[in-house]
Amino acid sequence: MSGIVMGKRIVGRPRIVTVGPGGVETGRGGLHCFCCQCCTCVHFEFIRTVVGKLKLAEVIIASICQSLVINYGQAHARTLGTTYDGFLTTVASCLLTSIILLFCYLFSEKTQGLVRSSLFEPVFNAVAAFLYLSSASYLSYGVNIFLRPLYIVQPFFEVYPAMTACYIMGLLLGVIHGYDAYLAYRQFRGYT
């Protein structure tokens, strides 16, 4: 470990932010065509990293969840009660923040370096993991108590399988955000 030991407390390494010449971002991004490079303002290399894949998975899975919740669950929102409202609120807020982060990281290498190493990422991802895990668990209770009897009685009742997929994907999103929080915390502390 390359930290400095002061008494019994270990202080992390200093953070170094590298910026290209003249304070401008390095223009490595874009699409490589056979003869030229276009869309150089987009930092596509970010998607190839573990963090980029996590952010993309968060956005895609949460978009599917939100679509299923709105298309199938809205007609049965009164039946599901607060389980529906809590899950929809969680998905909407976390999806919006993840989209903004993904957009900023794709268009700015500096933003990725500065925001990712700040306290915002570990806190947001930890809160999102908690919200997804708790709201998906609560939604699973509501779906199995209120919608499962309707699924058994009514033929072609599509709401139960759709909402079951929602809470399973919500639990998956909780795990993904938890892992992202762990990686962001390690970067915040200077371990990576």
Number of C-alpha atoms within 10 A of each C-alpha: 8 9 13 11 11 8 6 6 9 12 13 15 13 9 11 8 9 11 13 10 8 6 8 9 15 16 13 14 20 16 16 11 8 6 6 7 12 12 11 15 17 20 22 18 14 20 16 9 11 12 18 18 13 18 22 16 16 22 23 14 18 24 17 14 26 20 15 17 25 13 12 16 24 16 12 14 15 12 15 20 13 15 20 25 17 17 25 21 14 20 26 14 11 22 21 14 14 21 17 13 18 21 14 17 23 20 18 18 21 18 15 20 16 11 16 20 20 16 14 15 21 24 15 19 24 22 17 26 25 18 23 28 23 18 26 29 18 17 27 23 15 19 24 16 12 16 21 17 12 14 16 11 9 10 8 9 14 12 22 21 14 17 23 18 17 25 24 17 18 29 22 19 26 25 18 20 28 22 18 23 22 17 20 27 23 14 19 21 17 16 14 9
